[in-house]
């Protein structure tokens, strides 16, 4: 099977799952390996045969949907985002929460994979903020296997390579050939199995991180729906963080946070 054949197949299949081909262009190899294994398990040798299987078996679309989940993740991914959060965004959200009389900051990590993102938020609160409110983090993902790994909290050293100097020793301990996050940095994080395409955890939230997921892989129609639901889950003035190469749909009730890369805040008369 040639690469053009795979491209043609994905261009046919992805829109039927409300996903867009352009988001998968550079990561299609990961999906291709999974589909090839699935075809082997089904005794199929050609993409045409698998396509016919999809056309007559509605349940197989759910299998394909799971094979199209991109799970690239690591601690402190995109350093500038984390620096902006620590220097500007989280202190401003903390001040606004105190002014409202709130006793904690509420954070949602959407599409958390194996936990590197929500745990990175916890580390920011512990190491870079001065006397912050307690941070309660809700992390969601559609993949139960990823969530099991997140709750386990043990990582290969490569997942930690971008962390600031000294953080690995302060926050992790060597255990069984991996690095285990210390309990003190786990207690404020809870994991839920949810699909961001259809579900929003109970909020409201001061901060939502939805990076390299909805606004990369979903169709424009689905992106608008997800953006609207996220905006509705934010407090007035709350922040949404997206990937460095992403943007929210212009119809969403969100505007850029001036001077901060990849951060949006909900439209409000209040000034952050």
N, C-alpha and C positions, 0 to 999 in steps of 0.2 A: 504493500500500500504506500503510495507516494504522499509527500507532504501536501501537494495540491488537493489530493483526494480527502485528506484529513481536514484541510481548510474548508473545502466545500461542505463536508459533513457538519462541521461546527457552525458554519454560517447558516445551515438549514436548521440545526437542532437548537442552538442557543436562544434565538428569539422566541421559540415556543415555550421556553422556561423563563421568559422575561429577563434574559441576559443578553448582552451585546458582544458581538464578535471582537470589536476593537479592544475591549478590555483583556481578552484572552490571547491576543496576538503573540505576546512575548512569553506567555506561560503555557502555551498549548501543549508543549511536550509533556508536562505533568498530567494533563487530562488524557493525552493520547496513550500514555503508559497504562493508565487505569482502565481505559476503554478496551485496550488490547487484551488485558488480563480478563476482563469481563467477557469479551467475545470468546476467548479460549475456554472459559468455564461453560459457556453456552454451546460450544462446539461450532462456532461460526468462524469463517476465515476471511470474509470480505465485508467491507463497510456497508455495501448494499444489502447484505443479509441482515446486519444489525439494524439498519434503517427500516427494513420491512418488519423486523421484530417490534420496533417502537411504534410503527403504524398500527399494529394489531394488538399490542399489549400495553394498556395504559399504565400498569404498575411499573413497567420498565422505565418509564420517564422518571419515577422517583429514584430509581437506582442511578440513572444518568445524572440527575440533579446532584446526588451526593458525590459522584465522581468529578463534578465540576467545581468543587470547593477548593479554593487556593489557600493553603495554610502556611504561607511564609511568615515567620514571626521571630523576633528576638528582642531582648531588653534594649531600651534606649534607642529604638529604631528611629532614624531621622533626628539627629542630635539637636538641630536648631529648634524643632518643635518643642522638645523638652526644656530647653533653655528658656524659650519664650513663656512656657507654662510656669516655670519656676520664678522667672524674673518679673513677669507682668500679669499674666492671666489669673493664676491661682491667688496671689495676694489681693488682686482687685475683687475676685469672687468672695474671698474670705471676708474682706471689709464690708462688702454688700450684705453678706449673710449675717454678720454681727449687727449691722444697722437694722436688719429686719427682726433681730432677736433670735435668730436660729442658733442652735447649739452644735451644728455639725455642717460640713460640706458634703453634698451628695453627688456622687460621680457614677456615670454609667459608661462602661466599656462595651461597645457593640461589636460582635465578631471577635471575641477575645482570644480565640484559638487556644493555645496551651498556657495562657496566663501571663505572658511576658508584659503585655501592655498594662493591665490593671495593677500588677505588682510593681511596675515602674512608677505608676502614680503614687503608690504607697511609699516607695523609696524617696520620691521627691518630697513628699510631706515630711518624712522623717529626717532627711539630710539637708534640705535646701530652704525650707520655710522656717521663719522665726515665730515660735509660739502660735502655731496654726490651730484652728478649730479641728476637732477630730474629723477624719475623712472616712466616710462610709462608701464603699465601692461595690457596685453591682456589676458583675461581668457576665455577659450572655454569649452563647454560641449555639449553633444548630447541631454541632457534631458532639455526641456524647463521649466519643473516644478522646477528643481534644480536651473536653472538660475534665475527664478523669486524669489526664496528664497535668492539667492546671491545678487541680486539687492536690495532686501528689507533690507538686512544687519542686521537682528535681530536674536539673538541666545539664546538658552537655556544655563544656566550657565555651564552645563556639557561640552559644546563645548569649553569653555574658560579655563578649569581647568589646562591645561598644560602651559599656558602663564607665562612668568617671573613675579616675584613679582611686584605688583603695576601697571602692564599694563592694567588690566581690568578697574581700576578706571580712568586711564589716557586716554584710547582710547574708552571706552564705557560709555553709560549712561543707567540707568534702564528705561525701557519703556514697559508698558503693560505686565508685568510679564516676559519680556525677556531683553537681553542686546543688545542695538542698537549701532553699530559702528558709531562714530562721523564722520561728513561729511568731515572733514579735511583729513581723511585716506581713503576716497572713491574716491576722485576727480581724481586720476591718474589711476583708474582701469575701464576698459570697458569689457563688457561681450558679447560674440558672441555664437550663436548656431552653432556648428560645430562638425563633427565626425572625431576624430583624425585618424581613419582608412583610411580616404579618403581625408581629407582636412587639409591644413596648412594656418593659417592666414598670412596676408601680413607682411613680415619681412623686413630686417633680424633682428635677436634677439641676444642680448648679453648673455641671459640666458634663458634656457627652463627648466621647471619642468614638468616631465612626470613620476609621482611616483605611483606605485601600480596600474597600468593600463595596458599599452601595453605589458610590459615585465613580467607581471604576468598572464594575461588572454588570450592573443592572441597566435595563433599558431606560430611556428618558422618562417614560410614563411611570415606571416603578420608582425611579429616583425621586420624582416629584412627590409621590405618595409617601415614601420613606422620610423625605425631608420635612414634609408637613407634620408627620407623626412625631419626629424628633423635636421639632420646634414646639409642638404642643406639650412635650414632656419637660421642657426647660422652664425654669423660673424666669420671670421678666429680667432681661439682661444676662441670662445664663449663656454660656459659651458652648459652641459646637466646634470640635477639632476634626478636620478632614485631612487627607493625605496631601503631601507637598505638591502633587501633580493633579489634584482634584479641585473641583469647585461645585458648590451647591447650585441647583437649578435657580435661575433668576426669579422664578415665581415664588420661591420659598420666602416666608416672612423672616428672613435672616439677612444681615448686612455684614460686610467685612469689619473686623476689629482693626482699626487703623494702626499701621505700623507693626502688625504681628502676622507672621506668615501662617497661612492655613488655619486660621481661627475665625469663626463667625459668631456673632452674638445675635440674640433674638431682637427684632425690631421693637424698640421701646422709647418712650419719652425720657426715660432715665438716662443719665450719662454715666458711663463706666470710667 
